[in-house]
């Protein structure tokens, strides 16, 4: 693992270039361009708020805030998973022609999505301020930690999915359905208090549950995240990063032949 970090550091300029290119080219040619970074989560928030506040009424106070602070980190995760799984396939020519640490491809994709999420948090903070809900600055100290934990977890998942997709191309289509189901089983649109007690153990095995709840504790409830949630999030993040790199390092030897 240490040798991998050293290798990635040597190719850091390549990583920066890929992230910069992706950030500039993501909405190239569209009328609104970079504004889609902010509009995408806002539009989703309006749709979900309409459904759960008017059609399927929710009794949660300021539901749009309850939803928004969890939806932004979820979009980062789902985008990295569904889009990042094809990052090796989309760079087939580069993989076959030049040497570089292959981990740079999923790393650059996840980092690009992470930067977009940070931009979205500008809107989150603005909405929190305008709504009058305000901030607990002591709780905000934990926000960089949970951001880092989600980044590590998402990177591990993306390493795993991008390597497997090279050998099993149908995975990129399956992940679209899988991610939707995963969202329904994660407390993004509802409170974990609504989950029946008999399902709580299974529900808490979802790696995204403690991450989403930590974001909501900090930004919506203005509370310091529960230590149990933080420890669970750290454990899931580290385990999936190690698992993702283990599988990636084993499978990358056959990338050129499979592509």
C-alpha positions in Angstrom: 0.0 0.0 0.0 2.9 2.4 0.8 4.5 1.7 -2.6 1.1 2.5 -4.2 0.9 5.8 -2.5 4.5 6.6 -3.6 3.6 5.7 -7.2 0.5 7.8 -7.2 2.5 10.7 -5.8 4.9 10.4 -8.7 2.0 10.6 -11.1 0.2 13.4 -9.3 0.4 15.8 -12.2 -1.5 13.3 -14.4 -4.1 13.0 -11.7 -4.5 16.8 -11.5 -4.7 17.0 -15.3 -7.5 14.3 -15.5 -9.5 16.0 -12.7 -9.1 19.4 -14.3 -10.1 18.1 -17.8 -13.2 16.3 -16.4 -14.3 19.4 -14.4 -14.0 21.6 -17.5 -15.5 19.1 -19.9 -18.4 17.7 -17.9 -20.9 20.3 -19.1 -19.1 21.6 -22.2 -21.5 22.6 -24.9 -24.5 22.9 -22.6 -26.3 26.2 -22.3 -26.1 26.4 -18.5 -22.7 24.7 -18.3 -21.2 24.6 -14.8 -24.6 25.7 -13.2 -25.8 22.1 -13.6 -23.5 21.3 -10.7 -25.9 23.2 -8.5 -29.1 22.6 -10.4 -29.0 18.8 -10.4 -29.3 18.4 -6.6 -31.8 21.3 -6.4 -34.1 19.8 -9.0 -34.0 16.4 -7.3 -34.7 18.1 -4.0 -37.8 19.9 -5.4 -39.2 16.6 -6.9 -38.6 14.6 -3.7 -40.0 17.4 -1.5 -43.1 17.6 -3.6 -43.7 13.9 -3.4 -43.1 13.5 0.3 -44.5 16.8 1.5 -47.7 16.9 -0.6 -48.5 13.5 -2.1 -47.0 11.1 0.5 -47.1 13.6 3.4 -44.1 13.6 5.8 -44.4 15.1 9.3 -40.7 16.1 9.3 -40.2 19.8 10.0 -38.6 21.6 7.1 -38.5 18.4 5.1 -36.6 20.1 2.2 -33.6 20.7 4.5 -33.9 17.2 6.0 -33.7 15.8 2.5 -31.2 18.2 1.0 -28.4 17.7 3.5 -28.5 13.9 2.8 -29.2 14.1 -0.9 -26.0 16.0 -1.8 -23.6 13.3 -0.4 -25.8 10.6 -1.8 -25.5 12.1 -5.3 -21.7 12.1 -5.0 -21.7 8.4 -4.0 -24.2 7.2 -6.6 -22.5 9.3 -9.4 -19.1 7.8 -8.5 -20.5 4.3 -8.4 -22.6 4.3 -11.6 -20.2 6.5 -13.7 -16.9 5.4 -12.2 -17.5 1.7 -13.0 -16.8 2.4 -16.7 -13.8 4.6 -16.2 -11.3 1.9 -17.2 -13.4 1.0 -20.3 -13.6 4.6 -21.3 -9.8 5.0 -21.2 -9.0 1.7 -23.0 -6.6 3.3 -25.5 -4.6 4.9 -22.7 -4.5 1.8 -20.6 -3.2 -0.3 -23.6 -0.6 2.2 -24.8 1.1 3.8 -21.8 2.2 2.9 -18.3 0.7 4.6 -15.3 -0.9 3.4 -12.0 -4.3 2.3 -13.2 -5.8 3.4 -9.9 -5.5 7.0 -11.2 -8.5 6.5 -13.4 -11.1 5.7 -10.7 -9.3 8.1 -8.3 -9.6 11.0 -10.8 -13.3 10.2 -11.4 -14.2 10.0 -7.7 -12.1 13.1 -7.0 -14.0 15.1 -9.7 -17.3 14.0 -8.3 -16.1 15.0 -4.8 -15.1 18.5 -5.9 -18.6 18.9 -7.5 -20.1 17.8 -4.1 -18.0 20.5 -2.3 -19.4 23.1 -4.7 -22.9 21.9 -3.9 -22.3 22.4 -0.2 -22.1 26.1 -1.0 -25.8 25.9 -1.9 -26.4 23.7 1.2 -24.9 26.3 3.5 -26.8 29.1 1.7 -30.1 27.3 2.1 -29.4 26.5 5.8 -28.6 30.2 6.4 -31.6 31.6 4.5 -34.0 29.1 6.1 -33.0 30.3 9.6 -32.0 26.9 10.8 -28.4 28.2 11.2 -25.3 26.2 12.2 -23.7 24.6 15.2 -20.0 25.5 14.7 -18.9 22.8 17.1 -20.7 20.2 15.1 -19.3 21.6 11.8 -15.8 20.7 13.0 -16.8 17.0 12.3 -17.9 17.8 8.7 -14.4 17.5 7.1 -14.0 14.1 8.9 -17.3 12.7 7.5 -16.5 14.1 4.1 -13.1 12.3 4.1 -14.8 9.1 5.4 -17.3 9.1 2.5 -14.5 9.8 0.0 -12.5 6.8 1.2 -15.5 4.5 1.2 -16.6 5.7 -2.3 -13.1 5.3 -3.7 -13.0 1.8 -2.4 -16.3 0.9 -4.0 -15.2 2.6 -7.3 -11.9 0.7 -7.4 -13.9 -2.6 -7.0 -16.6 -1.8 -9.5 -14.3 -0.4 -12.2 -12.0 -3.4 -12.1 -14.9 -5.9 -12.2 -16.6 -4.1 -15.1 -13.6 -4.7 -17.3 -14.4 -8.4 -17.1 -18.2 -8.2 -16.7 -19.5 -5.5 -18.9 -23.1 -6.0 -17.9 -22.2 -4.7 -14.4 -22.4 -1.1 -15.5 -26.1 -1.6 -16.4 -26.9 -3.7 -13.3 -25.4 -1.0 -11.1 -28.0 1.5 -12.2 -30.8 -0.7 -10.8 -28.7 -1.6 -7.8 -27.9 2.0 -6.9 -31.6 2.9 -7.0 -32.5 0.0 -4.7 -29.6 1.1 -2.4 -31.0 4.6 -2.2 -34.4 3.2 -1.1 -32.6 1.3 1.7 -30.6 4.3 2.9 -32.2 7.0 5.1 -32.0 9.7 2.5 -35.7 10.4 2.0 -36.9 9.2 5.4 -35.7 9.0 8.9 -34.2 5.8 10.3 -36.7 6.1 13.1 -39.3 4.8 10.6 -37.5 1.5 10.2 -39.2 -1.3 12.2 -37.1 -2.6 15.1 -36.9 -6.1 13.7 -35.1 -4.8 10.6 -32.7 -2.3 12.4 -29.8 -4.7 12.6 -29.9 -5.4 8.8 -30.6 -1.8 8.1 -27.5 -0.7 10.0 -25.3 -3.0 7.9 -25.8 -0.6 5.0 -22.4 1.3 4.8 -24.1 4.5 3.7 -26.5 4.6 6.7 -24.0 5.9 9.3 -22.5 8.3 6.7 -25.9 9.9 5.7 -26.9 10.0 9.4 -23.7 11.8 10.3 -24.3 14.5 7.6 -27.8 14.9 8.9 -26.8 15.2 12.5 -24.2 17.9 11.7 -26.3 20.0 9.2 -29.9 19.4 10.1 -30.1 18.6 13.7 -27.0 20.7 14.5 -25.6 18.0 16.7 -22.2 16.2 17.0 -22.5 12.9 15.3 -22.9 9.8 17.5 -19.6 8.1 18.2 -21.2 4.8 17.1 -22.0 6.3 13.7 -18.6 7.7 13.2 -16.8 4.5 14.1 -19.1 2.5 11.8 -18.4 4.9 9.0 -14.7 4.7 9.5 -14.8 0.9 9.7 -16.8 0.6 6.5 -14.6 3.2 4.7 -11.3 1.5 5.5 -12.6 -2.0 4.9 -14.0 -1.2 1.4 -10.9 0.8 0.5 -8.6 -2.1 1.3 -10.9 -4.6 -0.4 -11.3 -2.4 -3.5 -7.5 -2.0 -3.9 -6.9 -5.7 -3.3 -9.3 -6.7 -6.0 -8.1 -3.9 -8.3 -4.5 -4.9 -8.0 -5.3 -8.5 -8.8 -7.4 -7.8 -11.8 -5.5 -5.0 -13.4 -2.9 -7.4 -14.7 -5.4 -8.5 -17.4 -6.9 -5.1 -18.2 -4.9 -4.7 -21.5 -6.0 -8.2 -22.8 -9.6 -7.7 -21.8 -9.9 -4.3 -23.4 
